[in-house]
């Protein structure tokens, strides 16, 4: 989140990806930084997924990522 906030302050658009289990933490961290970083939630858990499962998740959230990037600011 700190990296995204820093990049945004420099004029680089970014989006934060977080596991659904960390939805509240993502929102609160953005508020604590004074920066409502755009974020997209992905199904939890992430680390135990196969490459094929990760690819499927990426394809599923792709529209949300593009939307967050193009409507940010």
Biopython code that builds the backbone (N, CA, C, O; Angstrom):
import numpy as np
from Bio.PDB.StructureBuilder import StructureBuilder

atoms = [
    (1, "UNK", "N", (0.830, -1.181, 0.000)),
    (1, "UNK", "CA", (0.000, 0.000, 0.000)),
    (1, "UNK", "C", (0.881, 1.253, 0.000)),
    (1, "UNK", "O", (0.580, 2.219, -0.702)),
    (2, "UNK", "N", (1.946, 1.245, 0.766)),
    (2, "UNK", "CA", (2.853, 2.395, 0.795)),
    (2, "UNK", "C", (3.425, 2.657, -0.591)),
    (2, "UNK", "O", (3.535, 3.808, -1.012)),
    (3, "UNK", "N", (3.791, 1.592, -1.302)),
    (3, "UNK", "CA", (4.360, 1.743, -2.644)),
    (3, "UNK", "C", (3.358, 2.366, -3.597)),
    (3, "UNK", "O", (3.702, 3.262, -4.368)),
    (4, "UNK", "N", (2.119, 1.895, -3.546)),
    (4, "UNK", "CA", (1.085, 2.438, -4.429)),
    (4, "UNK", "C", (0.849, 3.908, -4.110)),
    (4, "UNK", "O", (0.736, 4.727, -5.023)),
    (5, "UNK", "N", (0.775, 4.254, -2.835)),
    (5, "UNK", "CA", (0.571, 5.644, -2.440)),
    (5, "UNK", "C", (1.727, 6.517, -2.936)),
    (5, "UNK", "O", (1.500, 7.619, -3.438)),
    (6, "UNK", "N", (2.955, 6.033, -2.799)),
    (6, "UNK", "CA", (4.119, 6.792, -3.276)),
    (6, "UNK", "C", (4.067, 6.980, -4.787)),
    (6, "UNK", "O", (4.290, 8.083, -5.285)),
    (7, "UNK", "N", (3.774, 5.909, -5.514)),
    (7, "UNK", "CA", (3.689, 6.013, -6.969)),
    (7, "UNK", "C", (2.589, 6.980, -7.401)),
    (7, "UNK", "O", (2.787, 7.783, -8.313)),
    (8, "UNK", "N", (1.444, 6.904, -6.756)),
    (8, "UNK", "CA", (0.336, 7.795, -7.093)),
    (8, "UNK", "C", (0.731, 9.254, -6.870)),
    (8, "UNK", "O", (0.395, 10.119, -7.680)),
    (9, "UNK", "N", (1.442, 9.531, -5.775)),
    (9, "UNK", "CA", (1.889, 10.897, -5.515)),
    (9, "UNK", "C", (2.861, 11.381, -6.589)),
    (9, "UNK", "O", (2.982, 12.583, -6.824)),
    (10, "UNK", "N", (3.549, 10.449, -7.237)),
    (10, "UNK", "CA", (4.484, 10.788, -8.311)),
    (10, "UNK", "C", (3.804, 10.817, -9.678)),
    (10, "UNK", "O", (4.457, 11.060, -10.692)),
    (11, "UNK", "N", (2.508, 10.571, -9.706)),
    (11, "UNK", "CA", (1.762, 10.622, -10.954)),
    (11, "UNK", "C", (1.655, 9.303, -11.698)),
    (11, "UNK", "O", (1.195, 9.270, -12.839)),
    (12, "UNK", "N", (2.081, 8.201, -11.056)),
    (12, "UNK", "CA", (1.977, 6.881, -11.663)),
    (12, "UNK", "C", (0.739, 6.197, -11.105)),
    (12, "UNK", "O", (0.632, 5.977, -9.899)),
    (13, "UNK", "N", (-0.188, 5.865, -11.982)),
    (13, "UNK", "CA", (-1.435, 5.235, -11.545)),
    (13, "UNK", "C", (-1.158, 3.784, -11.154)),
    (13, "UNK", "O", (-0.447, 3.068, -11.860)),
    (14, "UNK", "N", (-1.716, 3.364, -10.042)),
    (14, "UNK", "CA", (-1.538, 1.992, -9.582)),
    (14, "UNK", "C", (-2.788, 1.482, -8.907)),
    (14, "UNK", "O", (-3.701, 2.242, -8.582)),
    (15, "UNK", "N", (-2.810, 0.195, -8.705)),
    (15, "UNK", "CA", (-3.921, -0.441, -8.001)),
    (15, "UNK", "C", (-3.338, -1.506, -7.088)),
    (15, "UNK", "O", (-2.379, -2.188, -7.450)),
    (16, "UNK", "N", (-3.907, -1.642, -5.927)),
    (16, "UNK", "CA", (-3.452, -2.585, -4.916)),
    (16, "UNK", "C", (-4.308, -3.839, -4.989)),
    (16, "UNK", "O", (-5.536, -3.755, -4.969)),
    (17, "UNK", "N", (-3.672, -4.996, -5.071)),
    (17, "UNK", "CA", (-4.399, -6.269, -5.048)),
    (17, "UNK", "C", (-4.273, -6.864, -3.658)),
    (17, "UNK", "O", (-3.183, -6.907, -3.088)),
    (18, "UNK", "N", (-5.392, -7.321, -3.116)),
    (18, "UNK", "CA", (-5.382, -7.912, -1.781)),
    (18, "UNK", "C", (-6.323, -9.110, -1.748)),
    (18, "UNK", "O", (-7.331, -9.149, -2.454)),
    (19, "UNK", "N", (-5.980, -10.067, -0.928)),
    (19, "UNK", "CA", (-6.853, -11.207, -0.696)),
    (19, "UNK", "C", (-8.110, -10.725, 0.025)),
    (19, "UNK", "O", (-8.058, -9.809, 0.846)),
    (20, "UNK", "N", (-9.229, -11.350, -0.292)),
    (20, "UNK", "CA", (-10.501, -10.976, 0.348)),
    (20, "UNK", "C", (-10.413, -10.980, 1.866)),
    (20, "UNK", "O", (-11.122, -10.226, 2.532)),
    (21, "UNK", "N", (-9.554, -11.817, 2.413)),
    (21, "UNK", "CA", (-9.410, -11.896, 3.864)),
    (21, "UNK", "C", (-8.847, -10.605, 4.455)),
    (21, "UNK", "O", (-8.950, -10.375, 5.660)),
    (22, "UNK", "N", (-8.251, -9.761, 3.603)),
    (22, "UNK", "CA", (-7.627, -8.534, 4.070)),
    (22, "UNK", "C", (-8.363, -7.282, 3.596)),
    (22, "UNK", "O", (-7.772, -6.205, 3.514)),
    (23, "UNK", "N", (-9.637, -7.422, 3.288)),
    (23, "UNK", "CA", (-10.425, -6.289, 2.794)),
    (23, "UNK", "C", (-10.444, -5.136, 3.797)),
    (23, "UNK", "O", (-10.172, -3.992, 3.433)),
    (24, "UNK", "N", (-10.763, -5.431, 5.044)),
    (24, "UNK", "CA", (-10.811, -4.372, 6.064)),
    (24, "UNK", "C", (-9.442, -3.760, 6.284)),
    (24, "UNK", "O", (-9.321, -2.543, 6.423)),
    (25, "UNK", "N", (-8.404, -4.592, 6.318)),
    (25, "UNK", "CA", (-7.051, -4.083, 6.526)),
    (25, "UNK", "C", (-6.644, -3.169, 5.375)),
    (25, "UNK", "O", (-5.989, -2.151, 5.601)),
    (26, "UNK", "N", (-7.015, -3.509, 4.161)),
    (26, "UNK", "CA", (-6.683, -2.684, 2.999)),
    (26, "UNK", "C", (-7.339, -1.314, 3.099)),
    (26, "UNK", "O", (-6.697, -0.285, 2.885)),
    (27, "UNK", "N", (-8.608, -1.315, 3.424)),
    (27, "UNK", "CA", (-9.335, -0.050, 3.565)),
    (27, "UNK", "C", (-8.747, 0.804, 4.689)),
    (27, "UNK", "O", (-8.536, 2.005, 4.521)),
    (28, "UNK", "N", (-8.486, 0.176, 5.830)),
    (28, "UNK", "CA", (-7.954, 0.907, 6.976)),
    (28, "UNK", "C", (-6.544, 1.429, 6.724)),
    (28, "UNK", "O", (-6.211, 2.537, 7.145)),
    (29, "UNK", "N", (-5.720, 0.649, 6.049)),
    (29, "UNK", "CA", (-4.357, 1.089, 5.739)),
    (29, "UNK", "C", (-4.394, 2.314, 4.829)),
    (29, "UNK", "O", (-3.639, 3.265, 5.031)),
    (30, "UNK", "N", (-5.273, 2.290, 3.827)),
    (30, "UNK", "CA", (-5.416, 3.448, 2.953)),
    (30, "UNK", "C", (-5.853, 4.683, 3.718)),
    (30, "UNK", "O", (-5.338, 5.779, 3.494)),
    (31, "UNK", "N", (-6.796, 4.502, 4.612)),
    (31, "UNK", "CA", (-7.262, 5.624, 5.433)),
    (31, "UNK", "C", (-6.145, 6.143, 6.337)),
    (31, "UNK", "O", (-5.988, 7.354, 6.497)),
    (32, "UNK", "N", (-5.369, 5.233, 6.928)),
    (32, "UNK", "CA", (-4.275, 5.635, 7.813)),
    (32, "UNK", "C", (-3.208, 6.431, 7.063)),
    (32, "UNK", "O", (-2.584, 7.333, 7.620)),
    (33, "UNK", "N", (-3.012, 6.088, 5.806)),
    (33, "UNK", "CA", (-2.036, 6.801, 4.978)),
    (33, "UNK", "C", (-2.611, 8.096, 4.408)),
    (33, "UNK", "O", (-1.899, 8.880, 3.781)),
    (34, "UNK", "N", (-3.906, 8.309, 4.632)),
    (34, "UNK", "CA", (-4.550, 9.478, 4.055)),
    (34, "UNK", "C", (-4.685, 9.343, 2.556)),
    (34, "UNK", "O", (-4.735, 10.333, 1.826)),
    (35, "UNK", "N", (-4.743, 8.119, 2.115)),
    (35, "UNK", "CA", (-4.755, 7.851, 0.686)),
    (35, "UNK", "C", (-5.738, 6.728, 0.400)),
    (35, "UNK", "O", (-5.483, 5.580, 0.765)),
    (36, "UNK", "N", (-6.837, 7.030, -0.234)),
    (36, "UNK", "CA", (-7.798, 5.971, -0.551)),
    (36, "UNK", "C", (-7.370, 5.197, -1.799)),
    (36, "UNK", "O", (-7.982, 5.338, -2.858)),
    (37, "UNK", "N", (-6.332, 4.388, -1.677)),
    (37, "UNK", "CA", (-5.793, 3.648, -2.813)),
    (37, "UNK", "C", (-6.852, 2.732, -3.416)),
    (37, "UNK", "O", (-7.561, 2.028, -2.697)),
    (38, "UNK", "N", (-6.951, 2.750, -4.729)),
    (38, "UNK", "CA", (-7.862, 1.796, -5.352)),
    (38, "UNK", "C", (-7.333, 0.381, -5.142)),
    (38, "UNK", "O", (-6.136, 0.129, -5.273)),
    (39, "UNK", "N", (-8.228, -0.527, -4.817)),
    (39, "UNK", "CA", (-7.779, -1.904, -4.652)),
    (39, "UNK", "C", (-8.815, -2.867, -5.191)),
    (39, "UNK", "O", (-10.008, -2.573, -5.260)),
    (40, "UNK", "N", (-8.314, -4.021, -5.568)),
    (40, "UNK", "CA", (-9.155, -5.098, -6.072)),
    (40, "UNK", "C", (-8.917, -6.310, -5.182)),
    (40, "UNK", "O", (-7.777, -6.675, -4.894)),
    (41, "UNK", "N", (-9.996, -6.917, -4.758)),
    (41, "UNK", "CA", (-9.891, -8.092, -3.891)),
    (41, "UNK", "C", (-9.877, -9.365, -4.733)),
    (41, "UNK", "O", (-10.618, -9.496, -5.707)),
    (42, "UNK", "N", (-9.019, -10.294, -4.334)),
    (42, "UNK", "CA", (-8.927, -11.591, -5.008)),
    (42, "UNK", "C", (-9.368, -12.676, -4.035)),
    (42, "UNK", "O", (-9.242, -12.508, -2.822)),
    (43, "UNK", "N", (-9.879, -13.778, -4.548)),
    (43, "UNK", "CA", (-10.325, -14.867, -3.671)),
    (43, "UNK", "C", (-9.186, -15.384, -2.786)),
    (43, "UNK", "O", (-8.045, -15.519, -3.228)),
    (44, "UNK", "N", (-9.521, -15.665, -1.552)),
    (44, "UNK", "CA", (-8.571, -16.178, -0.564)),
    (44, "UNK", "C", (-8.704, -17.692, -0.493)),
    (44, "UNK", "O", (-9.819, -18.199, -0.614)),
    (45, "UNK", "N", (-7.633, -18.428, -0.304)),
    (45, "UNK", "CA", (-6.229, -18.012, -0.212)),
    (45, "UNK", "C", (-5.588, -17.927, -1.595)),
    (45, "UNK", "O", (-6.133, -18.419, -2.583)),
    (46, "UNK", "N", (-4.432, -17.300, -1.639)),
    (46, "UNK", "CA", (-3.696, -17.138, -2.890)),
    (46, "UNK", "C", (-2.524, -18.108, -2.956)),
    (46, "UNK", "O", (-2.316, -18.754, -3.983)),
    (47, "UNK", "N", (-1.766, -18.216, -1.890)),
    (47, "UNK", "CA", (-0.469, -18.908, -1.927)),
    (47, "UNK", "C", (-0.525, -20.384, -2.287)),
    (47, "UNK", "O", (0.458, -20.911, -2.807)),
    (48, "UNK", "N", (-1.620, -21.068, -2.036)),
    (48, "UNK", "CA", (-1.674, -22.504, -2.307)),
    (48, "UNK", "C", (-2.286, -22.852, -3.663)),
    (48, "UNK", "O", (-2.557, -24.021, -3.938)),
    (49, "UNK", "N", (-2.500, -21.865, -4.495)),
    (49, "UNK", "CA", (-3.134, -22.107, -5.791)),
    (49, "UNK", "C", (-2.126, -22.584, -6.831)),
    (49, "UNK", "O", (-0.948, -22.228, -6.789)),
    (50, "UNK", "N", (-2.609, -23.386, -7.749)),
    (50, "UNK", "CA", (-1.767, -23.831, -8.858)),
    (50, "UNK", "C", (-1.640, -22.688, -9.873)),
    (50, "UNK", "O", (-2.368, -21.698, -9.800)),
    (51, "UNK", "N", (-0.722, -22.835, -10.804)),
    (51, "UNK", "CA", (-0.573, -21.826, -11.847)),
    (51, "UNK", "C", (-1.872, -21.655, -12.620)),
    (51, "UNK", "O", (-2.266, -20.532, -12.932)),
    (52, "UNK", "N", (-2.535, -22.754, -12.930)),
    (52, "UNK", "CA", (-3.801, -22.690, -13.670)),
    (52, "UNK", "C", (-4.876, -21.955, -12.866)),
    (52, "UNK", "O", (-5.643, -21.172, -13.427)),
    (53, "UNK", "N", (-4.934, -22.202, -11.574)),
    (53, "UNK", "CA", (-5.912, -21.516, -10.721)),
    (53, "UNK", "C", (-5.611, -20.023, -10.652)),
    (53, "UNK", "O", (-6.525, -19.200, -10.701)),
    (54, "UNK", "N", (-4.329, -19.672, -10.537)),
    (54, "UNK", "CA", (-3.954, -18.259, -10.504)),
    (54, "UNK", "C", (-4.302, -17.568, -11.816)),
    (54, "UNK", "O", (-4.759, -16.425, -11.821)),
    (55, "UNK", "N", (-4.085, -18.262, -12.922)),
    (55, "UNK", "CA", (-4.439, -17.712, -14.234)),
    (55, "UNK", "C", (-5.943, -17.447, -14.303)),
    (55, "UNK", "O", (-6.372, -16.408, -14.804)),
    (56, "UNK", "N", (-6.731, -18.378, -13.806)),
    (56, "UNK", "CA", (-8.191, -18.216, -13.809)),
    (56, "UNK", "C", (-8.612, -17.023, -12.948)),
    (56, "UNK", "O", (-9.500, -16.261, -13.331)),
    (57, "UNK", "N", (-7.977, -16.863, -11.791)),
    (57, "UNK", "CA", (-8.284, -15.722, -10.921)),
    (57, "UNK", "C", (-7.899, -14.422, -11.626)),
    (57, "UNK", "O", (-8.656, -13.452, -11.602)),
    (58, "UNK", "N", (-6.732, -14.402, -12.249)),
    (58, "UNK", "CA", (-6.284, -13.204, -12.969)),
    (58, "UNK", "C", (-7.281, -12.817, -14.058)),
    (58, "UNK", "O", (-7.611, -11.642, -14.216)),
    (59, "UNK", "N", (-7.751, -13.793, -14.796)),
    (59, "UNK", "CA", (-8.732, -13.517, -15.846)),
    (59, "UNK", "C", (-10.052, -13.023, -15.256)),
    (59, "UNK", "O", (-10.730, -12.184, -15.848)),
    (60, "UNK", "N", (-10.407, -13.547, -14.094)),
    (60, "UNK", "CA", (-11.652, -13.148, -13.425)),
    (60, "UNK", "C", (-11.585, -11.694, -12.950)),
    (60, "UNK", "O", (-12.559, -10.955, -13.095)),
    (61, "UNK", "N", (-10.457, -11.278, -12.389)),
    (61, "UNK", "CA", (-10.374, -9.933, -11.808)),
    (61, "UNK", "C", (-9.870, -8.878, -12.788)),
    (61, "UNK", "O", (-9.903, -7.685, -12.486)),
    (62, "UNK", "N", (-9.406, -9.307, -13.956)),
    (62, "UNK", "CA", (-8.855, -8.376, -14.939)),
    (62, "UNK", "C", (-9.771, -7.165, -15.194)),
    (62, "UNK", "O", (-9.284, -6.035, -15.163)),
    (63, "UNK", "N", (-11.062, -7.355, -15.440)),
    (63, "UNK", "CA", (-11.919, -6.184, -15.675)),
    (63, "UNK", "C", (-11.931, -5.202, -14.492)),
    (63, "UNK", "O", (-11.962, -3.989, -14.696)),
    (64, "UNK", "N", (-11.906, -5.719, -13.272)),
    (64, "UNK", "CA", (-11.902, -4.855, -12.096)),
    (64, "UNK", "C", (-10.600, -4.075, -11.979)),
    (64, "UNK", "O", (-10.601, -2.913, -11.572)),
    (65, "UNK", "N", (-9.489, -4.714, -12.338)),
    (65, "UNK", "CA", (-8.176, -4.043, -12.296)),
    (65, "UNK", "C", (-8.160, -2.921, -13.328)),
    (65, "UNK", "O", (-7.755, -1.802, -13.015)),
    (66, "UNK", "N", (-8.592, -3.204, -14.545)),
    (66, "UNK", "CA", (-8.621, -2.181, -15.590)),
    (66, "UNK", "C", (-9.528, -1.024, -15.163)),
    (66, "UNK", "O", (-9.179, 0.142, -15.351)),
    (67, "UNK", "N", (-10.675, -1.341, -14.596)),
    (67, "UNK", "CA", (-11.593, -0.308, -14.137)),
    (67, "UNK", "C", (-10.947, 0.554, -13.041)),
    (67, "UNK", "O", (-11.050, 1.780, -13.068)),
    (68, "UNK", "N", (-10.286, -0.093, -12.085)),
    (68, "UNK", "CA", (-9.639, 0.655, -11.003)),
    (68, "UNK", "C", (-8.538, 1.576, -11.542)),
    (68, "UNK", "O", (-8.355, 2.690, -11.052)),
    (69, "UNK", "N", (-7.818, 1.103, -12.540)),
    (69, "UNK", "CA", (-6.738, 1.908, -13.132)),
    (69, "UNK", "C", (-7.266, 3.065, -13.967)),
    (69, "UNK", "O", (-6.661, 4.137, -13.992)),
    (70, "UNK", "N", (-8.366, 2.862, -14.640)),
    (70, "UNK", "CA", (-8.845, 3.890, -15.552)),
    (70, "UNK", "C", (-9.823, 4.869, -14.916)),
    (70, "UNK", "O", (-10.135, 5.903, -15.507)),
    (71, "UNK", "N", (-10.309, 4.556, -13.721)),
    (71, "UNK", "CA", (-11.212, 5.492, -13.035)),
    (71, "UNK", "C", (-10.539, 6.113, -11.818)),
    (71, "UNK", "O", (-11.156, 6.916, -11.118)),
    (72, "UNK", "N", (-9.282, 5.754, -11.555)),
    (72, "UNK", "CA", (-8.563, 6.314, -10.395)),
    (72, "UNK", "C", (-8.270, 7.789, -10.644)),
    (72, "UNK", "O", (-8.141, 8.252, -11.778)),
    (73, "UNK", "N", (-8.173, 8.494, -9.534)),
    (73, "UNK", "CA", (-7.761, 9.889, -9.648)),
    (73, "UNK", "C", (-8.902, 10.772, -9.423)),
    (73, "UNK", "O", (-8.758, 11.993, -9.478)),
]
sb = StructureBuilder()
sb.init_structure("model")
sb.init_model(0)
sb.init_chain("A")
sb.init_seg("    ")
for serial, (resi, resn, name, xyz) in enumerate(atoms, 1):
    if name == "N":
        sb.init_residue(resn, " ", resi, " ")
    sb.init_atom(name, np.array(xyz, "f"), 0.0, 1.0, " ", f" {name:<3s}", serial, name[0])
structure = sb.get_structure()
